[in-house]
């Protein structure tokens, strides 16, 4: 994975990594989350979030950030911002999935919750 960081990650590579992190969630320990490679992945995720075009990428990102208790408030705010900016790519189920992960971590602004409610009820 270190080699991938030197050239940067694209959405497909990030999705592959997210799939592995989510599939193997039970095998990771707290010490694994302190390793530089994990922290670098979280940084790359934040940097590349703006390039995502697939709703599944956003849902996986929210799930990853929730399950791994990512406490980077800037990353959560950026995810919120790009969910709102790219509102046309989401199904109602994806909105609910994303919102549930925000809620689990007590993240997201009141406007974000109102926005999701409006989108879901429209």
RATA-V43977 format. One record per helix or strand of 2 or more residues. SS is the DSSP state (2 for helix, 1 for strand). FROM is the first residue (numbers start at 1). TO is the last residue. Records with the same first field share a line. If there is no record, write none. Layout:
# RATA-V43977
SS = FROM-TO  FROM-TO
This chain:
# RATA-V43977
2 = 2-7  11-23  25-27  30-33  36-51  55-67  73-85  87-89  92-104  110-121
